[in-house]
Amino acid sequence: MRSIADKSEPKKRNVAAIAIGIGVAALVLSATGLGLLLTSSGPARPAPTTREVRLIISSIEPHNESMAMMMEEMHIYTPSALVVNRGDTIVLTIVNMDEHRHGFEIHALGVETDQLTEIAPGEEVVLTIEASQSGVFEWECNIAYDPLTMPQDCGEDHEEMRGYLVVQ
């Protein structure tokens, strides 16, 4: 005849076997999940597209006391930042609404207008930019301010005339 201790012994073995089985299953599922995570390419990137953008060059002048510390005239690009996806093509129409001639350059990407294709007052220039690498790229006016050629060349604030292309 079996004692009470004998009857409980098979139950202990069953509980231990079940616990080991659950542990092994959890380990296999964890390893599978980790493997899938490491081999996945992450979220799908948007398909490359062509983006047509108008970039306006203009100037603003102080018109009230709160702007008294501002230079006589400040030149700006509007918008001052563009956000695109890697692989996009940007057809950038730059319109000069200012009385000075200006330029455009993204030095890090080798994109620029030059002295031969400066953007004269009232003119526009179209540039095509391939966003082939991710990053934040600064653009600037590449027509240096020269007080002897005023009012033709940029302005005193030439060094501050900047914007940014953000490629995700």
C-alpha positions in Angstrom: 0.0 0.0 0.0 1.3 3.5 -0.8 1.6 6.2 1.8 0.4 9.8 1.3 4.0 10.9 0.6 4.2 8.3 -2.2 1.1 9.7 -3.9 2.4 13.3 -3.8 5.7 12.4 -5.4 4.4 11.9 -8.9 2.7 15.3 -8.7 6.0 17.0 -7.8 7.6 15.5 -10.8 4.7 16.6 -13.1 4.9 20.2 -11.7 8.7 20.2 -12.3 8.3 18.9 -15.8 5.7 21.5 -16.6 7.8 24.3 -15.2 10.8 23.1 -17.2 8.6 22.9 -20.3 7.3 26.4 -19.8 10.8 27.7 -19.2 12.1 26.1 -22.4 9.1 27.4 -24.4 9.7 30.9 -23.1 13.4 30.7 -24.0 12.6 29.5 -27.5 10.0 32.3 -28.0 12.4 34.9 -26.6 15.2 33.8 -28.9 12.8 33.8 -31.9 11.6 37.3 -31.1 15.1 38.6 -30.7 16.1 37.0 -34.0 13.2 38.6 -35.8 14.0 42.0 -34.2 17.6 41.8 -35.2 16.9 40.8 -38.8 14.0 43.2 -39.4 14.8 46.3 -41.5 12.7 48.5 -39.2 9.8 50.6 -40.4 9.4 50.9 -44.1 10.9 54.1 -45.6 8.5 56.2 -47.7 8.9 55.8 -51.4 11.1 58.5 -52.9 9.1 61.3 -54.4 9.7 64.6 -56.2 8.9 67.6 -54.1 8.4 71.0 -55.7 9.3 73.9 -53.3 9.3 77.7 -53.7 12.0 79.4 -51.6 11.4 83.1 -51.2 14.3 85.6 -50.6 13.0 88.8 -49.0 13.9 91.4 -46.5 12.3 92.8 -43.4 12.9 96.2 -41.8 12.3 97.3 -38.3 8.9 99.1 -38.0 8.4 99.6 -34.3 10.3 100.0 -31.0 10.4 96.3 -30.3 12.5 95.8 -33.4 14.8 98.8 -32.7 17.8 96.5 -32.0 17.5 94.9 -35.5 19.7 96.0 -38.3 18.3 98.5 -40.8 17.4 95.6 -43.1 17.4 91.8 -42.5 17.4 89.3 -45.4 15.6 85.9 -45.0 14.8 82.7 -46.8 11.2 81.6 -46.4 10.7 78.8 -45.5 13.9 78.7 -43.4 13.9 74.9 -43.2 12.8 72.1 -45.5 12.2 68.5 -44.3 12.4 65.7 -46.9 13.1 62.0 -46.9 16.3 60.4 -48.1 15.9 59.5 -51.8 13.6 62.4 -52.6 14.2 64.8 -55.5 13.7 68.5 -54.6 12.9 70.9 -57.4 13.7 74.1 -55.7 12.5 77.4 -57.2 14.3 80.2 -55.5 12.5 83.6 -56.0 14.4 86.8 -55.1 11.8 89.4 -53.9 14.6 91.7 -52.6 16.3 94.7 -54.1 19.8 93.0 -53.8 21.1 90.1 -55.8 21.5 86.9 -53.8 22.7 83.3 -54.2 22.1 79.9 -52.7 24.5 77.2 -51.6 24.4 73.9 -49.7 28.2 73.5 -49.5 28.0 70.0 -47.9 26.0 68.7 -50.8 27.8 70.6 -53.6 24.7 72.5 -54.5 25.0 76.2 -55.5 24.3 79.1 -57.7 27.4 81.0 -58.6 28.5 84.4 -59.7 27.3 83.6 -63.2 23.8 82.5 -62.1 23.2 84.8 -59.1 19.6 85.5 -58.4 19.0 89.1 -59.5 16.2 91.2 -57.9 12.8 89.9 -59.2 14.4 86.8 -60.8 14.1 83.2 -60.0 16.4 80.2 -60.4 15.4 76.5 -60.4 17.8 74.0 -58.8 17.3 70.2 -58.6 18.7 68.5 -55.5 18.9 64.8 -54.9 18.5 64.1 -51.2 20.9 61.1 -51.2 22.2 61.2 -47.7 20.5 61.8 -44.3 21.5 64.7 -42.1 20.9 68.4 -41.5 22.5 70.6 -44.2 22.9 74.4 -43.9 22.2 76.6 -46.9 23.4 80.2 -47.2 23.7 83.1 -49.6 26.9 82.8 -51.6 26.9 86.3 -53.0 29.2 88.1 -50.5 28.2 91.5 -49.2 30.4 94.3 -50.6 29.5 97.8 -49.5 31.2 99.2 -52.7 28.6 97.5 -54.9 25.6 98.5 -52.8 22.7 98.1 -53.5 23.5 95.1 -55.8 25.1 92.6 -53.5 23.3 90.9 -50.6 23.4 93.0 -47.4 25.2 93.7 -44.2 23.6 90.7 -42.6 25.0 88.3 -45.3 26.6 86.1 -42.6 23.2 85.5 -40.9 21.3 84.7 -44.1 20.8 80.9 -43.6 18.4 78.0 -43.7 18.4 74.2 -43.3 17.6 71.1 -45.4 16.7 68.2 -43.1 16.9 64.8 -44.8 15.4 62.0 -42.8 
